[in-house]
């Protein structure tokens, strides 16, 4: 099986610990190129020792929770108060990068 995988790259999520790390370790021993992803950037860098291994810290959930859910929760909890008093404004301030994006910038660290 390993010979068939030598020219392949395995993308393994959750690769910093547990089952993801075990799979990455096994595939590295078989000579497979690795692209490893995990939210735990520090631990992921420790795992990176194998040649042909690239690592990507994926913080998508954190970015979503802060930028989307933060705005949603703010509105959800203050709108009833504003409605009771008959007045209020919610201002969600963001960077233009959030609307248009920038080349080379993503939620991956």
N, C-alpha and C positions, 0 to 999 in steps of 0.2 A: 504493500500500500504506500509506503513512504516514497518509493521511486516515482510513483505516479503523481505525487504531490510536490516534488522538488521544484518544478517550474511554477508553482502556484503561490499565491499570497493568501494567508488566512487572516481575516478580520475577526478579532475576538473581543467582544464587549465584556465588561466586568472582569478584566484580565489582571487586576491588581491583587486579588485575593481569591480564595476558595476554588470552586470548580473552574472558573475562567482562567485562573493562574495555572491550575493543573493541566488544562488543555493546552495553554500556551507553552508550558514547559515540555510537554510531550511532543508537540509539533516542532518546537525548536530543536529538540534532540533528533528529530527525523529530518532536519535540514530545511524545513518549510520557512519561507519568508513570513514575517509576522507584522501585522498592524494591530496594535493593542489599544483598547479604549477603556477608560474608567474615570469616574468622577474624582477618585483619590489620586490626585496628581503626584503627590510626594511618593507614595508607595509605587505608583506606576513607573516613576523614574528609576527606582531601585530594581525593578524587574527588567529594565531595558538592556541588561548586560549582553544579551545574545547578539551576534552579528546578523545583519539583515533584518533587524527589528526596529520598527518605528512605533512611537507611542503618541497618543493623543488624549489629553485630559478633556473629557466631555462634560461640560457644566450646563447642558441645555436646560435641564429641569430647573436649576437655580435661576438662570436667565429668565425663563418663562415665569417662574413664581414671582420674581421681583417685578418684571416689566409688565406682565399681563395681569397676573392675579393680584398684585399690589394695587393696581389701578381699579380692578374690579371690586376688590374688597373695600377699598376706600369709598367708592361710589355706593356700594351696597349698604354700608353702615351709616353714611352721612345723608343720603337722599331721604330716608324717612324723617330725619330730624328737620331737614330743610322744608320738606313738604308740610310738616306740622306747623312750622313758623311762616310758611308761605313765601319763603325767599331763601336763596343760597346759590352758590356757584362752586363748581369743582373744576380746578385747573390741573390737567395732567401735562406736565412739562417734560419734553423729551428732546434728545439731540436730533438734528436733521439726519444723522446716520441711521437712526431708527426707521426713518421713512424711506430714504434713498439708498442706504447702505454704502459701504466703501469697499473698493477692491482689496482683496487679501484679508479682510476682517470677517471673522465668523465667531460663533460661540465656542469653538474649540480653542483651547489654549495651546 
